[in-house]
């Protein structure tokens, strides 16, 4: 990892760590902003969650803010140290988006055509691979 990337990751992660610590220590600052979301989201999650899990979902907004702060701290520390960088490609939406950007789906390469640039832009013909 280059020095610029290491410094950038550390600077970016500091926001998440400090914001998470603030949410853990003083959740009452964030509760008014979080209440409209939790009032709609918690009943919906409890309705669709399995019965074994629905009983463990907290309804207290302050507790949910604290949990979110803990996740922010963990994510910020993982970003700062570079740990967990390989875990995101393991999830299926990330794999699917990478495959789409490479022009493949389900591991099968998409049909590719060979195109050349116009003669006015370059005296040589160069090949572009398009998905």
C-alpha positions in Angstrom: 0.0 0.0 0.0 1.4 3.4 -0.9 1.9 6.1 1.6 -0.8 8.3 0.1 -3.3 5.5 0.3 -2.4 4.6 3.9 -2.8 8.2 5.0 -6.0 8.6 3.0 -7.5 5.5 4.5 -6.5 6.6 8.0 -8.0 10.1 7.5 -11.2 8.7 6.1 -11.6 6.1 8.9 -11.1 8.7 11.6 -14.5 10.2 10.7 -16.3 6.8 11.2 -14.4 6.1 14.4 -15.1 9.5 16.0 -18.7 9.6 14.8 -19.3 6.1 16.2 -17.7 6.9 19.5 -19.9 10.0 19.8 -23.0 7.9 19.0 -22.1 5.3 21.6 -21.4 7.9 24.3 -24.2 10.3 23.7 -27.0 8.7 21.6 -29.5 11.3 22.6 -27.9 13.7 20.1 -28.9 11.3 17.3 -32.2 10.0 18.5 -34.4 12.8 17.1 -32.9 12.2 13.6 -33.1 8.4 13.9 -36.7 8.1 15.3 -38.6 8.6 12.0 -36.6 5.8 10.4 -36.7 3.4 13.3 -40.5 3.9 13.8 -41.0 2.6 10.3 -38.2 0.2 10.0 -38.4 -1.8 13.2 -42.0 -3.0 12.8 -41.2 -4.0 9.2 -38.1 -5.9 10.1 -40.0 -7.7 13.0 -42.8 -8.6 10.6 -40.5 -10.2 8.0 -37.9 -11.7 10.4 -38.2 -15.3 11.5 -40.0 -15.7 14.9 -36.7 -16.8 16.6 -35.0 -13.5 15.5 -37.9 -11.0 15.8 -37.8 -11.2 19.6 -34.2 -10.0 19.7 -34.7 -6.9 17.6 -34.5 -3.8 19.9 -37.2 -1.2 19.7 -35.4 1.5 21.7 -34.0 4.1 19.3 -31.1 5.0 21.6 -30.0 1.4 21.7 -30.2 1.2 17.9 -28.1 4.4 17.6 -25.5 2.8 19.9 -25.4 -0.3 17.8 -25.0 1.8 14.7 -22.1 3.6 16.5 -20.4 0.3 17.3 -20.7 -0.8 13.7 -19.2 2.6 12.6 -16.3 2.2 15.0 -15.6 -1.4 13.8 -15.8 -0.4 10.2 -13.6 2.6 10.7 -10.9 0.5 12.5 -11.1 -2.1 9.7 -10.7 0.6 7.1 -7.7 2.1 8.9 -5.9 -1.2 9.4 -6.8 -2.6 6.0 -8.5 -5.6 7.6 -11.6 -6.9 6.0 -10.8 -5.5 2.6 -11.1 -9.0 1.2 -14.5 -9.7 2.7 -16.5 -7.3 0.5 -15.7 -9.3 -2.7 -17.1 -12.4 -1.0 -20.6 -11.1 -0.9 -22.8 -11.9 -4.0 -23.8 -8.3 -4.9 -20.2 -7.3 -5.0 -19.3 -10.3 -7.2 -22.2 -9.7 -9.4 -21.3 -6.0 -9.9 -17.7 -6.9 -10.7 -18.8 -9.5 -13.2 -21.1 -6.9 -14.8 -18.4 -4.4 -15.1 -16.1 -6.9 -16.7 -18.8 -7.9 -19.2 -19.4 -11.4 -17.7 -22.3 -12.9 -16.1 -22.3 -16.2 -14.2 -18.7 -16.7 -15.2 -19.4 -16.7 -19.0 -17.6 -14.0 -20.9 -19.9 -11.7 -22.9 -19.6 -11.5 -26.7 -16.9 -9.0 -27.6 -16.4 -7.1 -30.8 -13.3 -5.6 -32.2 -13.5 -2.0 -33.1 -10.9 0.4 -34.4 -10.6 4.1 -33.8 -11.1 6.6 -36.6 -8.1 7.5 -38.8 -8.3 11.1 -37.9 -7.6 10.5 -34.2 -4.7 8.2 -34.8 -2.7 7.0 -37.7 -2.6 3.5 -36.2 -5.6 1.3 -35.7 -6.1 0.3 -32.1 -8.4 -2.3 -30.8 -11.0 -1.6 -28.2 -12.8 -4.5 -26.5 -16.4 -3.6 -25.8 -18.8 -5.7 -23.7 
